[in-house]
């Protein structure tokens, strides 16, 4: 079974979950604000996704703008970025669907279709 990191008030997350439901893809929902992902999980997701860590930041979020991360991320190490992501679930891009092998960052219906 997949886990989906999401935020219940996010319209993109709601659409992604509705799409997964329509495709009968089983998942458990984990709210990023209530149950933020810890450092170890984020480190594993970044490694398994083979994506640049910057792809895990919610660049359209209010916290991202408040912290001026557009400029600050350029000088931060990956370690610092992981620590920052783990400190505030609202900084994490959503939704993220994952299991032990697969990590899909953002609402990507074509990638969801390949799940089965």
N, CA, C and O atoms as a GROMACS GRO file, in nm:
protein
  464
    1UNK      N    1   0.084  -0.119   0.000
    1UNK     CA    2   0.000   0.000   0.000
    1UNK      C    3   0.088   0.125   0.000
    1UNK      O    4   0.195   0.129   0.061
    2UNK      N    5   0.040   0.225  -0.070
    2UNK     CA    6   0.112   0.351  -0.080
    2UNK      C    7   0.075   0.442   0.036
    2UNK      O    8  -0.029   0.426   0.100
    3UNK      N    9   0.162   0.536   0.062
    3UNK     CA   10   0.133   0.644   0.156
    3UNK      C   11   0.131   0.772   0.074
    3UNK      O   12   0.213   0.790  -0.017
    4UNK      N   13   0.038   0.862   0.106
    4UNK     CA   14   0.031   0.990   0.038
    4UNK      C   15   0.047   1.099   0.143
    4UNK      O   16  -0.037   1.115   0.232
    5UNK      N   17   0.156   1.174   0.132
    5UNK     CA   18   0.176   1.291   0.216
    5UNK      C   19   0.098   1.404   0.152
    5UNK      O   20   0.123   1.439   0.037
    6UNK      N   21   0.006   1.462   0.227
    6UNK     CA   22  -0.078   1.566   0.170
    6UNK      C   23  -0.124   1.662   0.279
    6UNK      O   24  -0.093   1.644   0.397
    7UNK      N   25  -0.195   1.763   0.239
    7UNK     CA   26  -0.253   1.860   0.330
    7UNK      C   27  -0.401   1.866   0.298
    7UNK      O   28  -0.439   1.890   0.184
    8UNK      N   29  -0.485   1.844   0.398
    8UNK     CA   30  -0.628   1.828   0.374
    8UNK      C   31  -0.695   1.949   0.310
    8UNK      O   32  -0.796   1.934   0.241
    9UNK      N   33  -0.641   2.069   0.329
    9UNK     CA   34  -0.701   2.189   0.272
    9UNK      C   35  -0.645   2.225   0.134
    9UNK      O   36  -0.686   2.324   0.075
   10UNK      N   37  -0.554   2.145   0.085
   10UNK     CA   38  -0.491   2.172  -0.045
   10UNK      C   39  -0.577   2.115  -0.157
   10UNK      O   40  -0.606   1.995  -0.159
   11UNK      N   41  -0.618   2.200  -0.250
   11UNK     CA   42  -0.706   2.154  -0.359
   11UNK      C   43  -0.633   2.057  -0.451
   11UNK      O   44  -0.695   1.964  -0.503
   12UNK      N   45  -0.504   2.076  -0.471
   12UNK     CA   46  -0.428   1.983  -0.556
   12UNK      C   47  -0.424   1.845  -0.491
   12UNK      O   48  -0.439   1.744  -0.560
   13UNK      N   49  -0.406   1.840  -0.360
   13UNK     CA   50  -0.406   1.712  -0.289
   13UNK      C   51  -0.543   1.645  -0.300
   13UNK      O   52  -0.552   1.525  -0.324
   14UNK      N   53  -0.648   1.724  -0.282
   14UNK     CA   54  -0.784   1.670  -0.291
   14UNK      C   55  -0.808   1.608  -0.429
   14UNK      O   56  -0.867   1.501  -0.440
   15UNK      N   57  -0.763   1.677  -0.533
   15UNK     CA   58  -0.780   1.626  -0.669
   15UNK      C   59  -0.698   1.498  -0.690
   15UNK      O   60  -0.743   1.404  -0.754
   16UNK      N   61  -0.577   1.496  -0.635
   16UNK     CA   62  -0.491   1.378  -0.650
   16UNK      C   63  -0.555   1.257  -0.580
   16UNK      O   64  -0.557   1.148  -0.637
   17UNK      N   65  -0.606   1.276  -0.460
   17UNK     CA   66  -0.669   1.166  -0.387
   17UNK      C   67  -0.794   1.117  -0.459
   17UNK      O   68  -0.820   0.997  -0.465
   18UNK      N   69  -0.870   1.210  -0.514
   18UNK     CA   70  -0.990   1.173  -0.589
   18UNK      C   71  -0.951   1.090  -0.712
   18UNK      O   72  -1.018   0.992  -0.746
   19UNK      N   73  -0.843   1.130  -0.778
   19UNK     CA   74  -0.795   1.057  -0.895
   19UNK      C   75  -0.750   0.916  -0.855
   19UNK      O   76  -0.784   0.819  -0.922
   20UNK      N   77  -0.673   0.907  -0.748
   20UNK     CA   78  -0.629   0.775  -0.700
   20UNK      C   79  -0.748   0.686  -0.666
   20UNK      O   80  -0.748   0.567  -0.698
   21UNK      N   81  -0.848   0.744  -0.603
   21UNK     CA   82  -0.971   0.669  -0.571
   21UNK      C   83  -1.039   0.619  -0.698
   21UNK      O   84  -1.085   0.505  -0.703
   22UNK      N   85  -1.045   0.705  -0.800
   22UNK     CA   86  -1.111   0.666  -0.925
   22UNK      C   87  -1.038   0.552  -0.995
   22UNK      O   88  -1.098   0.476  -1.071
   23UNK      N   89  -0.909   0.540  -0.969
   23UNK     CA   90  -0.828   0.433  -1.028
   23UNK      C   91  -0.815   0.312  -0.935
   23UNK      O   92  -0.745   0.216  -0.966
   24UNK      N   93  -0.884   0.318  -0.822
   24UNK     CA   94  -0.883   0.209  -0.722
   24UNK      C   95  -0.742   0.177  -0.673
   24UNK      O   96  -0.707   0.061  -0.654
   25UNK      N   97  -0.664   0.281  -0.654
   25UNK     CA   98  -0.529   0.266  -0.600
   25UNK      C   99  -0.536   0.287  -0.450
   25UNK      O  100  -0.577   0.392  -0.402
   26UNK      N  101  -0.495   0.185  -0.376
   26UNK     CA  102  -0.502   0.191  -0.230
   26UNK      C  103  -0.389   0.274  -0.172
   26UNK      O  104  -0.274   0.265  -0.216
   27UNK      N  105  -0.423   0.355  -0.073
   27UNK     CA  106  -0.324   0.438  -0.008
   27UNK      C  107  -0.370   0.472   0.134
   27UNK      O  108  -0.487   0.461   0.168
   28UNK      N  109  -0.274   0.513   0.213
   28UNK     CA  110  -0.309   0.571   0.342
   28UNK      C  111  -0.266   0.717   0.337
   28UNK      O  112  -0.159   0.750   0.285
   29UNK      N  113  -0.349   0.802   0.390
   29UNK     CA  114  -0.325   0.946   0.385
   29UNK      C  115  -0.251   0.989   0.511
   29UNK      O  116  -0.284   0.946   0.622
   30UNK      N  117  -0.151   1.074   0.493
   30UNK     CA  118  -0.076   1.129   0.607
   30UNK      C  119  -0.069   1.280   0.589
   30UNK      O  120  -0.013   1.330   0.492
   31UNK      N  121  -0.127   1.352   0.684
   31UNK     CA  122  -0.134   1.497   0.676
   31UNK      C  123   0.001   1.561   0.710
   31UNK      O  124   0.056   1.536   0.817
   32UNK      N  125   0.052   1.642   0.620
   32UNK     CA  126   0.183   1.705   0.638
   32UNK      C  127   0.187   1.803   0.755
   32UNK      O  128   0.292   1.824   0.816
   33UNK      N  129   0.074   1.862   0.785
   33UNK     CA  130   0.071   1.961   0.894
   33UNK      C  131   0.057   1.892   1.029
   33UNK      O  132   0.124   1.929   1.126
   34UNK      N  133  -0.029   1.791   1.036
   34UNK     CA  134  -0.055   1.720   1.162
   34UNK      C  135   0.054   1.619   1.196
   34UNK      O  136   0.088   1.600   1.312
   35UNK      N  137   0.108   1.555   1.094
   35UNK     CA  138   0.206   1.447   1.113
   35UNK      C  139   0.322   1.468   1.014
   35UNK      O  140   0.338   1.392   0.918
   36UNK      N  141   0.399   1.572   1.039
   36UNK     CA  142   0.504   1.609   0.943
   36UNK      C  143   0.607   1.497   0.928
   36UNK      O  144   0.638   1.426   1.024
   37UNK      N  145   0.659   1.483   0.806
   37UNK     CA  146   0.761   1.379   0.783
   37UNK      C  147   0.891   1.417   0.855
   37UNK      O  148   0.930   1.533   0.857
   38UNK      N  149   0.955   1.318   0.913
   38UNK     CA  150   1.080   1.345   0.985
   38UNK      C  151   1.199   1.342   0.890
   38UNK      O  152   1.186   1.308   0.772
   39UNK      N  153   1.311   1.379   0.943
   39UNK     CA  154   1.435   1.389   0.867
   39UNK      C  155   1.467   1.260   0.793
   39UNK      O  156   1.499   1.262   0.674
   40UNK      N  157   1.460   1.146   0.863
   40UNK     CA  158   1.497   1.018   0.803
   40UNK      C  159   1.406   0.981   0.686
   40UNK      O  160   1.453   0.933   0.583
   41UNK      N  161   1.274   1.004   0.702
   41UNK     CA  162   1.181   0.974   0.593
   41UNK      C  163   1.211   1.064   0.473
   41UNK      O  164   1.216   1.016   0.360
   42UNK      N  165   1.230   1.191   0.497
   42UNK     CA  166   1.260   1.283   0.387
   42UNK      C  167   1.389   1.246   0.316
   42UNK      O  168   1.397   1.252   0.193
   43UNK      N  169   1.490   1.208   0.392
   43UNK     CA  170   1.617   1.168   0.333
   43UNK      C  171   1.597   1.046   0.242
   43UNK      O  172   1.652   1.039   0.133
   44UNK      N  173   1.517   0.950   0.290
   44UNK     CA  174   1.488   0.830   0.212
   44UNK      C  175   1.408   0.864   0.085
   44UNK      O  176   1.436   0.811  -0.022
   45UNK      N  177   1.309   0.952   0.098
   45UNK     CA  178   1.228   0.989  -0.018
   45UNK      C  179   1.312   1.059  -0.124
   45UNK      O  180   1.298   1.030  -0.243
   46UNK      N  181   1.398   1.150  -0.082
   46UNK     CA  182   1.483   1.220  -0.177
   46UNK      C  183   1.574   1.120  -0.248
   46UNK      O  184   1.590   1.126  -0.370
   47UNK      N  185   1.635   1.030  -0.172
   47UNK     CA  186   1.726   0.930  -0.231
   47UNK      C  187   1.651   0.838  -0.328
   47UNK      O  188   1.699   0.812  -0.438
   48UNK      N  189   1.535   0.789  -0.287
   48UNK     CA  190   1.459   0.696  -0.372
   48UNK      C  191   1.402   0.762  -0.496
   48UNK      O  192   1.383   0.697  -0.599
   49UNK      N  193   1.373   0.890  -0.487
   49UNK     CA  194   1.312   0.960  -0.601
   49UNK      C  195   1.414   0.992  -0.710
   49UNK      O  196   1.379   1.007  -0.827
   50UNK      N  197   1.540   1.003  -0.671
   50UNK     CA  198   1.648   1.044  -0.762
   50UNK      C  199   1.626   1.186  -0.815
   50UNK      O  200   1.681   1.224  -0.919
   51UNK      N  201   1.545   1.264  -0.743
   51UNK     CA  202   1.521   1.404  -0.779
   51UNK      C  203   1.611   1.494  -0.697
   51UNK      O  204   1.659   1.456  -0.590
   52UNK      N  205   1.634   1.613  -0.747
   52UNK     CA  206   1.706   1.714  -0.671
   52UNK      C  207   1.621   1.749  -0.547
   52UNK      O  208   1.499   1.757  -0.556
   53UNK      N  209   1.686   1.769  -0.436
   53UNK     CA  210   1.614   1.797  -0.311
   53UNK      C  211   1.526   1.922  -0.323
   53UNK      O  212   1.424   1.932  -0.254
   54UNK      N  213   1.563   2.016  -0.408
   54UNK     CA  214   1.483   2.138  -0.424
   54UNK      C  215   1.343   2.108  -0.476
   54UNK      O  216   1.251   2.188  -0.456
   55UNK      N  217   1.326   1.994  -0.544
   55UNK     CA  218   1.194   1.955  -0.595
   55UNK      C  219   1.097   1.919  -0.481
   55UNK      O  220   0.977   1.906  -0.504
   56UNK      N  221   1.149   1.904  -0.360
   56UNK     CA  222   1.066   1.868  -0.245
   56UNK      C  223   1.013   1.991  -0.170
   56UNK      O  224   0.942   1.976  -0.071
   57UNK      N  225   1.048   2.109  -0.216
   57UNK     CA  226   1.000   2.231  -0.152
   57UNK      C  227   0.873   2.280  -0.219
   57UNK      O  228   0.861   2.281  -0.342
   58UNK      N  229   0.777   2.322  -0.137
   58UNK     CA  230   0.652   2.379  -0.184
   58UNK      C  231   0.680   2.526  -0.219
   58UNK      O  232   0.661   2.615  -0.137
   59UNK      N  233   0.723   2.548  -0.341
   59UNK     CA  234   0.767   2.681  -0.383
   59UNK      C  235   0.653   2.782  -0.394
   59UNK      O  236   0.678   2.902  -0.401
   60UNK      N  237   0.530   2.736  -0.394
   60UNK     CA  238   0.417   2.829  -0.402
   60UNK      C  239   0.357   2.857  -0.264
   60UNK      O  240   0.259   2.929  -0.251
   61UNK      N  241   0.417   2.799  -0.162
   61UNK     CA  242   0.363   2.814  -0.027
   61UNK      C  243   0.400   2.945   0.040
   61UNK      O  244   0.503   3.006   0.010
   62UNK      N  245   0.316   2.986   0.132
   62UNK     CA  246   0.336   3.109   0.207
   62UNK      C  247   0.464   3.104   0.290
   62UNK      O  248   0.539   3.202   0.293
   63UNK      N  249   0.490   2.992   0.357
   63UNK     CA  250   0.611   2.979   0.440
   63UNK      C  251   0.738   2.990   0.354
   63UNK      O  252   0.836   3.050   0.396
   64UNK      N  253   0.735   2.934   0.235
   64UNK     CA  254   0.848   2.941   0.143
   64UNK      C  255   0.881   3.086   0.114
   64UNK      O  256   0.998   3.126   0.116
   65UNK      N  257   0.778   3.165   0.086
   65UNK     CA  258   0.798   3.307   0.056
   65UNK      C  259   0.841   3.385   0.181
   65UNK      O  260   0.930   3.470   0.174
   66UNK      N  261   0.778   3.356   0.294
   66UNK     CA  262   0.812   3.426   0.419
   66UNK      C  263   0.959   3.409   0.455
   66UNK      O  264   1.024   3.502   0.503
   67UNK      N  265   1.011   3.290   0.431
   67UNK     CA  266   1.150   3.260   0.466
   67UNK      C  267   1.249   3.298   0.356
   67UNK      O  268   1.370   3.277   0.371
   68UNK      N  269   1.198   3.352   0.245
   68UNK     CA  270   1.281   3.391   0.131
   68UNK      C  271   1.368   3.274   0.082
   68UNK      O  272   1.487   3.291   0.054
   69UNK      N  273   1.306   3.157   0.074
   69UNK     CA  274   1.383   3.038   0.038
   69UNK      C  275   1.427   3.038  -0.108
   69UNK      O  276   1.523   2.969  -0.144
   70UNK      N  277   1.360   3.114  -0.192
   70UNK     CA  278   1.404   3.122  -0.332
   70UNK      C  279   1.551   3.163  -0.338
   70UNK      O  280   1.627   3.112  -0.420
   71UNK      N  281   1.590   3.253  -0.250
   71UNK     CA  282   1.729   3.299  -0.246
   71UNK      C  283   1.816   3.218  -0.151
   71UNK      O  284   1.931   3.190  -0.182
   72UNK      N  285   1.761   3.179  -0.037
   72UNK     CA  286   1.841   3.111   0.065
   72UNK      C  287   1.881   2.969   0.026
   72UNK      O  288   1.989   2.923   0.064
   73UNK      N  289   1.796   2.900  -0.050
   73UNK     CA  290   1.827   2.760  -0.085
   73UNK      C  291   1.956   2.749  -0.168
   73UNK      O  292   2.025   2.647  -0.164
   74UNK      N  293   1.986   2.853  -0.242
   74UNK     CA  294   2.104   2.852  -0.329
   74UNK      C  295   2.234   2.830  -0.251
   74UNK      O  296   2.329   2.773  -0.304
   75UNK      N  297   2.237   2.876  -0.126
   75UNK     CA  298   2.360   2.868  -0.047
   75UNK      C  299   2.354   2.760   0.063
   75UNK      O  300   2.449   2.742   0.139
   76UNK      N  301   2.242   2.689   0.069
   76UNK     CA  302   2.227   2.587   0.174
   76UNK      C  303   2.276   2.451   0.126
   76UNK      O  304   2.265   2.419   0.007
   77UNK      N  305   2.329   2.372   0.216
   77UNK     CA  306   2.368   2.235   0.184
   77UNK      C  307   2.243   2.146   0.182
   77UNK      O  308   2.138   2.184   0.234
   78UNK      N  309   2.256   2.029   0.121
   78UNK     CA  310   2.143   1.934   0.121
   78UNK      C  311   2.105   1.897   0.263
   78UNK      O  312   1.986   1.881   0.293
   79UNK      N  313   2.202   1.884   0.350
   79UNK     CA  314   2.176   1.853   0.491
   79UNK      C  315   2.089   1.962   0.554
   79UNK      O  316   1.992   1.932   0.623
   80UNK      N  317   2.123   2.087   0.532
   80UNK     CA  318   2.046   2.199   0.586
   80UNK      C  319   1.904   2.202   0.528
   80UNK      O  320   1.808   2.232   0.597
   81UNK      N  321   1.895   2.170   0.400
   81UNK     CA  322   1.763   2.166   0.335
   81UNK      C  323   1.675   2.057   0.395
   81UNK      O  324   1.556   2.079   0.421
   82UNK      N  325   1.732   1.940   0.418
   82UNK     CA  326   1.656   1.830   0.480
   82UNK      C  327   1.610   1.870   0.620
   82UNK      O  328   1.495   1.844   0.656
   83UNK      N  329   1.697   1.931   0.697
   83UNK     CA  330   1.661   1.976   0.831
   83UNK      C  331   1.546   2.077   0.825
   83UNK      O  332   1.454   2.072   0.907
   84UNK      N  333   1.552   2.166   0.730
   84UNK     CA  334   1.448   2.267   0.714
   84UNK      C  335   1.315   2.203   0.675
   84UNK      O  336   1.211   2.237   0.732
   85UNK      N  337   1.318   2.113   0.579
   85UNK     CA  338   1.195   2.042   0.539
   85UNK      C  339   1.133   1.967   0.657
   85UNK      O  340   1.011   1.966   0.674
   86UNK      N  341   1.218   1.904   0.736
   86UNK     CA  342   1.170   1.826   0.851
   86UNK      C  343   1.113   1.915   0.961
   86UNK      O  344   1.036   1.868   1.045
   87UNK      N  345   1.150   2.042   0.961
   87UNK     CA  346   1.106   2.132   1.067
   87UNK      C  347   0.963   2.184   1.046
   87UNK      O  348   0.899   2.227   1.142
   88UNK      N  349   0.914   2.179   0.922
   88UNK     CA  350   0.783   2.239   0.893
   88UNK      C  351   0.721   2.167   0.773
   88UNK      O  352   0.766   2.184   0.660
   89UNK      N  353   0.617   2.088   0.800
   89UNK     CA  354   0.550   2.013   0.694
   89UNK      C  355   0.494   2.099   0.583
   89UNK      O  356   0.476   2.052   0.471
   90UNK      N  357   0.464   2.227   0.614
   90UNK     CA  358   0.408   2.314   0.512
   90UNK      C  359   0.511   2.358   0.408
   90UNK      O  360   0.475   2.416   0.305
   91UNK      N  361   0.637   2.330   0.433
   91UNK     CA  362   0.741   2.359   0.334
   91UNK      C  363   0.755   2.248   0.230
   91UNK      O  364   0.819   2.266   0.126
   92UNK      N  365   0.695   2.133   0.259
   92UNK     CA  366   0.710   2.015   0.174
   92UNK      C  367   0.610   2.019   0.058
   92UNK      O  368   0.491   2.042   0.078
   93UNK      N  369   0.660   1.998  -0.062
   93UNK     CA  370   0.575   1.990  -0.182
   93UNK      C  371   0.473   1.880  -0.162
   93UNK      O  372   0.502   1.778  -0.099
   94UNK      N  373   0.356   1.899  -0.214
   94UNK     CA  374   0.252   1.800  -0.196
   94UNK      C  375   0.168   1.786  -0.322
   94UNK      O  376   0.161   1.878  -0.403
   95UNK      N  377   0.107   1.672  -0.338
   95UNK     CA  378   0.121   1.550  -0.258
   95UNK      C  379   0.249   1.474  -0.295
   95UNK      O  380   0.308   1.496  -0.401
   96UNK      N  381   0.289   1.386  -0.205
   96UNK     CA  382   0.397   1.292  -0.234
   96UNK      C  383   0.342   1.153  -0.210
   96UNK      O  384   0.305   1.118  -0.098
   97UNK      N  385   0.336   1.073  -0.315
   97UNK     CA  386   0.292   0.934  -0.305
   97UNK      C  387   0.417   0.848  -0.303
   97UNK      O  388   0.507   0.866  -0.384
   98UNK      N  389   0.422   0.753  -0.208
   98UNK     CA  390   0.541   0.668  -0.202
   98UNK      C  391   0.512   0.534  -0.138
   98UNK      O  392   0.413   0.514  -0.067
   99UNK      N  393   0.604   0.441  -0.165
   99UNK     CA  394   0.614   0.314  -0.094
   99UNK      C  395   0.764   0.286  -0.084
   99UNK      O  396   0.844   0.378  -0.092
  100UNK      N  397   0.803   0.161  -0.066
  100UNK     CA  398   0.945   0.131  -0.052
  100UNK      C  399   1.025   0.156  -0.179
  100UNK      O  400   1.146   0.178  -0.173
  101UNK      N  401   0.959   0.152  -0.294
  101UNK     CA  402   1.029   0.162  -0.422
  101UNK      C  403   0.997   0.287  -0.504
  101UNK      O  404   1.080   0.333  -0.582
  102UNK      N  405   0.879   0.340  -0.486
  102UNK     CA  406   0.829   0.447  -0.572
  102UNK      C  407   0.812   0.576  -0.494
  102UNK      O  408   0.765   0.575  -0.380
  103UNK      N  409   0.850   0.688  -0.556
  103UNK     CA  410   0.826   0.820  -0.499
  103UNK      C  411   0.778   0.910  -0.613
  103UNK      O  412   0.849   0.930  -0.711
  104UNK      N  413   0.656   0.963  -0.599
  104UNK     CA  414   0.600   1.054  -0.699
  104UNK      C  415   0.572   1.187  -0.628
  104UNK      O  416   0.488   1.194  -0.539
  105UNK      N  417   0.644   1.291  -0.668
  105UNK     CA  418   0.631   1.422  -0.605
  105UNK      C  419   0.542   1.510  -0.691
  105UNK      O  420   0.570   1.532  -0.809
  106UNK      N  421   0.433   1.559  -0.632
  106UNK     CA  422   0.337   1.641  -0.704
  106UNK      C  423   0.225   1.554  -0.761
  106UNK      O  424   0.233   1.432  -0.758
  107UNK      N  425   0.122   1.620  -0.812
  107UNK     CA  426   0.008   1.548  -0.871
  107UNK      C  427   0.045   1.514  -1.015
  107UNK      O  428   0.050   1.601  -1.102
  108UNK      N  429   0.070   1.385  -1.038
  108UNK     CA  430   0.114   1.339  -1.170
  108UNK      C  431   0.027   1.220  -1.212
  108UNK      O  432   0.060   1.105  -1.182
  109UNK      N  433  -0.082   1.250  -1.281
  109UNK     CA  434  -0.178   1.145  -1.316
  109UNK      C  435  -0.116   1.038  -1.405
  109UNK      O  436  -0.148   0.920  -1.388
  110UNK      N  437  -0.030   1.074  -1.497
  110UNK     CA  438   0.033   0.974  -1.585
  110UNK      C  439   0.116   0.876  -1.502
  110UNK      O  440   0.114   0.756  -1.529
  111UNK      N  441   0.187   0.926  -1.401
  111UNK     CA  442   0.266   0.838  -1.314
  111UNK      C  443   0.173   0.753  -1.228
  111UNK      O  444   0.202   0.636  -1.203
  112UNK      N  445   0.061   0.809  -1.183
  112UNK     CA  446  -0.036   0.731  -1.104
  112UNK      C  447  -0.092   0.617  -1.190
  112UNK      O  448  -0.113   0.506  -1.140
  113UNK      N  449  -0.117   0.645  -1.319
  113UNK     CA  450  -0.174   0.542  -1.408
  113UNK      C  451  -0.081   0.421  -1.419
  113UNK      O  452  -0.128   0.308  -1.437
  114UNK      N  453   0.048   0.443  -1.409
  114UNK     CA  454   0.144   0.333  -1.419
  114UNK      C  455   0.146   0.245  -1.294
  114UNK      O  456   0.203   0.136  -1.296
  115UNK      N  457   0.083   0.291  -1.187
  115UNK     CA  458   0.082   0.214  -1.062
  115UNK      C  459  -0.009   0.092  -1.070
  115UNK      O  460   0.011  -0.006  -0.999
  116UNK      N  461  -0.107   0.100  -1.156
  116UNK     CA  462  -0.187  -0.020  -1.168
  116UNK      C  463  -0.332   0.004  -1.168
  116UNK      O  464  -0.410  -0.090  -1.179
   0.00000   0.00000   0.00000
